[in-house]
Structures are given as structure tokens and as C-alpha cells.
């Protein structure tokens, strides 16, 4: 009980000092189960600037998503945990995607485009982008070691949190964390 009261008091004081930081502090305090692997940084970190491409090879960069919160997921066609996790990320995009939030998925390394398309078709994902980082330039710049890696970027394009490994992104806890970050009412 004392720990809960201390967390509420701390969150309240941080809210008065810096509303944007308060959302992250409150979100961090909410982590349970799989979401405990989501590590919030004490200070926002620069995200990568290397280009990646659309499915058809057109160049893109993360700056295309400025002014939005982004849940950035690095994956590969050969990654079994990625296959398990991707439908949950799709569910987040369906529920939260819009003017202020997007789930962005980037296949890093050697992922033949036909295999990427088959991967999404087999798991029934239709609403996430089939972006590619074939030479892993962005992944290397962002320190992606192992897959999947999921990064949360703030609207300024900075990394504020990171998860190594897969998680149940469709869980009530994950959704409440996102609602808190986005300043939306939580379900509970």
C-alpha cells in the first residue's frame, strides 16, 4: 500500500513539473507480466536516421512519422517469436492507429519480399507496413541485437522505451500503458 501511494504521489509531482514526462513515468509504473521487459529510458535517446524502404523499394526514414507516437518493431521472416507477436501488433494498430500513433514494422536483414508478403498473409496481418531494412542499416544504428526488438518513439522522433524479445502486445496491460502514453483514458 505504501509503495502504491508513493508511486501515485511521485506521478502527481512529476505531472506538475513536466506533463509529458509524467505520462511515461505513469506508464512505466504500470508494467506487469511481459510488459516488465519494456525498459523506459531516464532520458529520451536519439533514434536512427538511416533510410529503410517501402516494400517496393522507395526510400523512407523515421522522420516520416514525426508528430506521432510510434511503436517501431524490427522483425524477420525467419523469426518464430515475430510470427507470434505480429498479430498482436496488428491489433494495436487497429485499436490505436491514427493521427497520433502508428505501429511501424520493419523487416531487417535478408527478407525476400515474396517471403515477407507470405508471412503477413499466413498470420492474417493486413494493416501493418511491409517496410524493409535489407542491409540492416537502421537496425545497426539503433543497436538492434536479436529479434524482435520493439522501440517506442515520441512525437519528436526520440526513443523513450525499448523491449527485447516478444510480448503480448494485445494484453490489457500493454494497451493501458499505451493509453497512458497517448493521454487517453485507461480501460480500468
Sine and cosine of phi, psi and omega as CSV:
sin_phi,cos_phi,sin_psi,cos_psi,sin_omega,cos_omega
0.00,0.00,-0.69,0.72,0.01,-1.00
-0.89,0.46,-0.62,0.79,0.00,-1.00
-0.90,0.44,-0.67,0.74,0.02,-1.00
-0.90,0.43,-0.71,0.71,0.02,-1.00
-0.89,0.45,-0.63,0.77,0.03,-1.00
-0.90,0.44,-0.65,0.76,0.01,-1.00
-0.90,0.43,-0.66,0.75,0.01,-1.00
-0.91,0.42,-0.70,0.71,0.02,-1.00
-0.88,0.47,-0.73,0.69,0.01,-1.00
-0.86,0.51,-0.72,0.69,0.00,-1.00
-0.88,0.48,-0.67,0.74,0.03,-1.00
-0.88,0.47,-0.70,0.72,0.02,-1.00
-0.91,0.42,-0.65,0.76,0.02,-1.00
-0.91,0.41,-0.59,0.81,0.03,-1.00
-0.87,0.49,-0.68,0.74,0.02,-1.00
-0.91,0.42,-0.58,0.81,-0.05,-1.00
-0.98,0.19,-0.64,0.77,-0.10,-1.00
-0.36,-0.93,0.99,-0.11,-0.07,-1.00
-0.84,0.55,-0.62,0.79,-0.02,-1.00
-0.91,0.42,-0.65,0.76,0.01,-1.00
-0.94,0.35,-0.54,0.84,-0.03,-1.00
-0.86,0.50,-0.65,0.76,0.01,-1.00
-0.86,0.51,-0.66,0.75,0.00,-1.00
-0.94,0.33,-0.64,0.77,0.03,-1.00
-0.90,0.43,-0.69,0.73,0.03,-1.00
-0.91,0.42,-0.66,0.75,0.03,-1.00
-0.89,0.46,-0.67,0.74,0.01,-1.00
-0.88,0.47,-0.64,0.77,-0.03,-1.00
-0.93,0.36,-0.31,0.95,-0.06,-1.00
-1.00,0.09,-0.23,0.97,-0.17,-0.98
-0.86,0.51,0.75,-0.66,0.06,-1.00
-0.66,-0.75,0.33,-0.94,0.10,-1.00
0.79,0.61,-0.75,-0.67,0.01,-1.00
-0.82,0.57,-0.55,0.84,-0.08,-1.00
-0.94,0.35,-0.21,0.98,0.08,-1.00
-0.90,0.43,-0.34,0.94,0.05,-1.00
-0.97,0.23,-0.21,0.98,0.01,-1.00
-0.98,0.21,0.93,-0.37,-0.07,-1.00
-0.99,-0.16,0.88,-0.47,0.07,-1.00
-1.00,0.05,0.70,-0.71,0.01,-1.00
-0.99,0.15,0.56,-0.83,0.03,-1.00
-0.92,0.39,-0.48,0.88,0.09,-1.00
-0.68,-0.73,0.59,-0.81,0.03,-1.00
-0.85,0.52,0.59,-0.81,-0.02,-1.00
-0.90,-0.44,0.54,-0.84,0.03,-1.00
-0.88,0.47,0.69,-0.72,0.07,-1.00
-1.00,0.00,0.17,-0.98,-0.01,-1.00
-0.92,0.38,0.44,-0.90,0.02,-1.00
-0.90,-0.44,-0.09,1.00,-0.02,-1.00
-0.88,0.47,0.56,-0.83,0.03,-1.00
-0.97,0.23,0.49,-0.87,0.20,-0.98
-0.80,-0.60,-0.09,-1.00,-0.07,-1.00
-0.74,-0.67,0.33,-0.94,0.17,-0.99
-0.94,0.33,0.09,-1.00,0.05,-1.00
-0.84,0.55,-0.59,0.81,-0.04,-1.00
-1.00,0.04,0.07,1.00,0.08,-1.00
1.00,-0.06,0.13,0.99,0.05,-1.00
-0.97,0.24,0.69,-0.72,-0.04,-1.00
-0.94,0.34,0.60,-0.80,0.04,-1.00
-0.65,-0.76,0.28,-0.96,0.17,-0.99
-0.60,-0.80,0.25,-0.97,-0.01,-1.00
-0.89,0.45,-0.36,0.93,0.01,-1.00
-0.88,0.47,-0.33,0.94,0.08,-1.00
-0.86,0.50,-0.35,0.94,-0.07,-1.00
-0.96,-0.30,0.30,0.95,0.02,-1.00
-0.88,0.47,0.48,-0.88,-0.05,-1.00
0.97,0.24,0.17,0.98,0.06,-1.00
-0.77,-0.64,0.50,-0.86,0.27,-0.96
-0.97,0.25,0.66,-0.75,-0.04,-1.00
-0.78,-0.63,0.75,-0.67,0.19,-0.98
-0.98,-0.20,0.98,-0.21,-0.11,-0.99
-0.99,-0.13,0.85,-0.52,-0.05,-1.00
-0.88,-0.47,0.83,-0.55,0.11,-0.99
-1.00,-0.09,0.75,-0.66,-0.09,-1.00
-0.54,-0.84,0.05,-1.00,0.08,-1.00
-0.48,-0.88,0.41,-0.91,-0.04,-1.00
-0.91,0.42,-0.45,0.89,-0.03,-1.00
-1.00,0.03,-0.03,1.00,-0.12,-0.99
-1.00,0.01,0.96,-0.29,-0.01,-1.00
-0.87,0.49,-0.71,0.71,0.04,-1.00
-0.88,0.47,-0.50,0.87,0.04,-1.00
-0.90,0.43,-0.65,0.76,0.01,-1.00
-0.88,0.47,-0.64,0.76,0.00,-1.00
-0.93,0.36,-0.63,0.78,-0.13,-0.99
-0.99,0.13,-0.52,0.85,-0.14,-0.99
-0.84,0.54,-0.67,0.74,0.04,-1.00
-0.87,0.49,-0.51,0.86,0.04,-1.00
-0.94,0.34,-0.61,0.79,0.06,-1.00
-0.91,0.41,-0.61,0.80,0.07,-1.00
-0.87,0.48,-0.66,0.75,0.03,-1.00
-0.89,0.46,-0.64,0.77,0.05,-1.00
-0.88,0.47,-0.68,0.73,0.00,-1.00
-0.88,0.47,-0.67,0.74,0.02,-1.00
-0.88,0.48,-0.70,0.72,-0.08,-1.00
-0.98,0.19,-0.62,0.79,-0.15,-0.99
-0.93,-0.38,-0.33,0.95,-0.10,-0.99
-0.85,0.52,0.59,-0.81,-0.01,-1.00
0.25,-0.97,-0.49,-0.87,-0.06,-1.00
-0.91,0.41,-0.44,0.90,-0.09,-1.00
-0.91,-0.41,0.00,1.00,-0.06,-1.00
-0.44,-0.90,0.60,-0.80,0.09,-1.00
-0.52,-0.85,0.60,-0.80,0.20,-0.98
-1.00,-0.06,0.83,-0.56,-0.02,-1.00
-0.88,-0.47,0.84,-0.54,-0.03,-1.00
-0.92,-0.40,0.77,-0.64,-0.02,-1.00
-0.79,-0.62,0.88,-0.47,0.09,-1.00
-0.98,0.20,0.87,-0.50,-0.07,-1.00
-0.95,-0.31,0.59,-0.81,-0.03,-1.00
1.00,0.05,-0.36,-0.93,-0.05,-1.00
-0.99,0.16,0.98,-0.21,0.04,-1.00
-0.73,-0.68,0.99,-0.14,-0.01,-1.00
-0.85,0.53,0.73,-0.68,-0.02,-1.00
-0.77,0.64,-0.68,0.74,0.03,-1.00
-0.88,0.48,-0.59,0.80,0.02,-1.00
-0.93,0.37,-0.59,0.81,0.05,-1.00
-0.89,0.46,-0.72,0.69,-0.01,-1.00
-0.89,0.46,-0.69,0.72,0.03,-1.00
-0.88,0.47,-0.67,0.74,0.03,-1.00
-0.81,0.59,-0.79,0.61,-0.02,-1.00
-0.91,0.42,-0.65,0.76,0.01,-1.00
-0.89,0.45,-0.69,0.72,-0.04,-1.00
-0.90,0.44,-0.53,0.85,-0.02,-1.00
-0.98,-0.18,0.03,1.00,0.09,-1.00
0.96,0.26,0.50,0.87,0.02,-1.00
-0.99,-0.14,0.84,-0.54,-0.04,-1.00
-0.83,-0.56,-0.17,0.99,-0.15,-0.99
-0.93,-0.37,0.18,0.98,0.02,-1.00
-0.93,-0.37,0.51,-0.86,-0.03,-1.00
-0.96,0.28,0.58,-0.82,0.10,-0.99
-0.99,-0.13,0.94,0.34,0.03,-1.00
-1.00,0.04,0.44,-0.90,-0.06,-1.00
-0.78,-0.63,0.58,-0.81,0.10,-0.99
-0.77,-0.64,0.93,0.37,-0.21,-0.98
-0.87,0.49,-0.50,0.87,0.02,-1.00
-0.98,-0.20,0.16,0.99,0.02,-1.00
0.84,0.54,0.49,0.87,-0.02,-1.00
-0.90,0.44,-0.76,0.66,0.01,-1.00
-0.93,0.38,-0.68,0.74,0.00,-1.00
-0.86,0.51,-0.70,0.71,0.02,-1.00
-0.90,0.44,-0.71,0.71,-0.02,-1.00
-0.87,0.49,-0.53,0.85,-0.02,-1.00
-1.00,-0.09,0.15,0.99,0.08,-1.00
0.93,0.38,0.59,0.81,0.01,-1.00
-0.99,0.16,0.92,-0.39,0.04,-1.00
-0.84,-0.54,0.94,-0.35,-0.07,-1.00
1.00,0.07,0.32,-0.95,-0.02,-1.00
-0.69,-0.72,0.47,-0.88,-0.09,1.00
-0.98,0.19,0.41,-0.91,0.15,-0.99
-0.81,-0.59,0.75,-0.66,0.03,-1.00
-0.85,-0.53,0.75,-0.66,-0.08,-1.00
-0.82,-0.57,0.66,-0.75,0.10,-0.99
-0.97,-0.23,0.82,-0.58,0.02,-1.00
-0.94,-0.33,0.67,-0.74,0.06,-1.00
-0.99,0.17,0.14,-0.99,-0.03,-1.00
-0.88,0.47,-0.29,0.96,0.07,-1.00
-1.00,0.10,-0.08,1.00,0.03,-1.00
1.00,0.00,0.20,0.98,0.00,-1.00
-0.99,-0.11,0.53,-0.85,0.04,-1.00
-0.98,0.21,0.80,-0.59,0.01,-1.00
-0.91,-0.41,-0.31,0.95,0.00,-1.00
-0.38,-0.92,0.37,-0.93,-0.04,-1.00
-0.50,-0.87,0.61,-0.80,0.10,-1.00
-0.80,-0.60,0.76,-0.65,0.12,-0.99
-0.99,-0.14,0.77,-0.63,-0.01,-1.00
1.00,-0.04,0.09,-1.00,-0.05,-1.00
-1.00,0.08,0.26,-0.97,0.01,-1.00
-0.40,-0.91,0.25,-0.97,0.08,-1.00
-1.00,0.08,0.99,0.10,-0.04,-1.00
-0.95,0.32,-0.22,0.98,0.04,-1.00
-1.00,-0.06,0.07,1.00,0.00,-1.00
-0.93,0.36,0.39,-0.92,0.06,-1.00
-0.86,0.51,-0.62,0.78,-0.02,-1.00
-0.90,0.43,-0.71,0.70,0.01,-1.00
-0.88,0.48,-0.68,0.73,-0.01,-1.00
-0.92,0.39,-0.63,0.77,0.05,-1.00
-0.91,0.42,-0.61,0.79,0.06,-1.00
-0.88,0.48,-0.72,0.70,0.03,-1.00
-0.90,0.43,-0.67,0.74,0.05,-1.00
-0.85,0.52,-0.66,0.75,0.01,-1.00
-0.90,0.43,-0.71,0.71,0.03,-1.00
-0.87,0.49,-0.65,0.76,-0.05,-1.00
-0.99,0.13,-0.09,1.00,0.01,-1.00
0.97,0.26,0.47,0.88,0.03,-1.00
-0.97,-0.22,0.43,-0.90,0.02,-1.00
-0.89,0.46,0.65,-0.76,0.03,-1.00
-0.99,0.16,0.36,-0.93,-0.06,-1.00
-0.94,0.33,-0.53,0.85,-0.09,-1.00
-0.99,-0.11,0.00,0.00,0.00,0.00
